[in-house]
Amino acid sequence: MNKDQAKGHMKDMGGKIQEKTGEITGSPGQQVKGKLKQAEGKMQKGVGDAKNIAENTKDNPGSAR
């Protein structure tokens, strides 16, 4: 797991907590911010996944899976 994957996962989890807190407190703004943070985390995790694939391909050509 690289830094982008880890940070992305943490942002996603933090966003879920923020969204749930917004639901509990009745704050639509917090819910939206939480969903946006989740999307940002998923994007960052995707970047990390792509970097991981690229690194594995560089180290071992022919086995990108």
N, C-alpha and C positions, 0 to 999 in steps of 0.2 A: 504494500500500500504506500503510495507516494503522498507528498504533502497536500496536493490538490484534492486527492480522494478523501483524505482525512478531514481537511478543512470543509470540504463540500458536505460531507456526512454530518459534521457538527453544526453547520449552518442549517441544514435540513431539519435536524432534530430541534435546534433552537427555534426554528420557525414553527414547528408543530406545537411546541410548548407555548409560544406567543399566540398562535391562533387559538389554542384551547383556552388560554387565559382570557382572551378577548371574548370567547363564547361564554365563559363563566361570569365575567364581569359585565357582559352586555355591551361591549365596545366593538362596533363594526370596524373601526379604524385599526385596532390591534389585530383583528382577524385578518384584514387585508395585508397589513404589514407582515404578519406571520406567513401568509401564503406567498408573498413576494420573496421573503427570506428563504422559504422552502424551494422556490423555483431557482433562486440564485445558487443555493447549495447543490441542487441537482445538476445545474449547468457546470459548476466548478468540479463536481465529481466526474461529470462526463469528460471534461478537459483532462482530468487526472487519468481517467480510463484510457483516453486516446494517447496520452504521453506514455502510459504503461505499455500499451500495445506497440507504440513506435520503438520504445526502448527494447522490448523483447524481440521485435523484428530485427533491430540493428544488431543485437547480440547473437541472434540465431536466425539468419535469413531462411525463409521457406517455412517457418512455423509461426505465423502471425496469430494463431489461435491459441 
